[in-house]
Amino acid sequence: AQTVTQSQPEMSVQEAETVTLSCTYDTSESDYYLFWYKQPPSRQMILVIRQEAYKQQNATENRFSVNFQKAAKSFSLKISDSQLGDAAMYFCAYGDDKIIFGKGTRLHILP
Amino acid sequence: GAVVSQHPSWVICKSGTSVKIECRSLDFQATTMFWYRQFPKQSLMLMATSNEGSKATYEQGVEKDKFLINHASLTLSTLTVTSAHPEDSSFYICSARAARTIVLPLHFGNGTRLTVT
């Protein structure tokens, strides 16, 4: 069975600084997707970034980028120029037929 | 973008009663919908996968007789919590995958907070 592990329950970063959230996963599949979702206090799930496993190039969405290491089964999220609005719960997720979520990392932004 | 509407956003019911939660795809057809449960400060746990016109597939440990899932049309799936108990109190979120696409579900409802008293 596939698993997703986020080893950082909480992290803090100074506003305008850069922070990296870690994620590892386990699967025997070769074709799959990886995601980072943001869940603010409203609890709405917001897609931050998506990576197809067959693509070697790391995905980037404005201030958000990933470091995808397929062999190591690692998928970290880097947030540059952190903003107060980035404060939320961040979930790493694995998907092929369905999406499985990690336990999440709560990110605090310090003004 | 694609919109998934979940209703109600919150509900309080008495122990022993049943509660129905609806998940609708408003501007696309969803052949598959997923139901998740989220306890406070925890992750989303997949409960079941709902395919239009067929029986839902439940994850291990989820009671299918307690959590009834129906996906009667390409735009609507319902989750019914039967004979609810206080331990069923939780946040329930649905997600939908558009038909004729291999792209995974990117569209989530806003969730339903269920409180059983």
Boltz contact constraints between the chains, C-beta under 6 A:
constraints:
  - contact:
      token1: [A, 33]
      token2: [B, 104]
      max_distance: 6.0
  - contact:
      token1: [A, 43]
      token2: [B, 111]
      max_distance: 6.0
  - contact:
      token1: [A, 44]
      token2: [B, 110]
      max_distance: 6.0
  - contact:
      token1: [A, 45]
      token2: [B, 108]
      max_distance: 6.0
  - contact:
      token1: [A, 47]
      token2: [B, 106]
      max_distance: 6.0
  - contact:
      token1: [A, 95]
      token2: [B, 104]
      max_distance: 6.0
  - contact:
      token1: [A, 98]
      token2: [B, 49]
      max_distance: 6.0
  - contact:
      token1: [A, 101]
      token2: [B, 43]
      max_distance: 6.0
  - contact:
      token1: [A, 101]
      token2: [B, 44]
      max_distance: 6.0
  - contact:
      token1: [A, 103]
      token2: [B, 43]
      max_distance: 6.0
  - contact:
      token1: [A, 104]
      token2: [B, 43]
      max_distance: 6.0
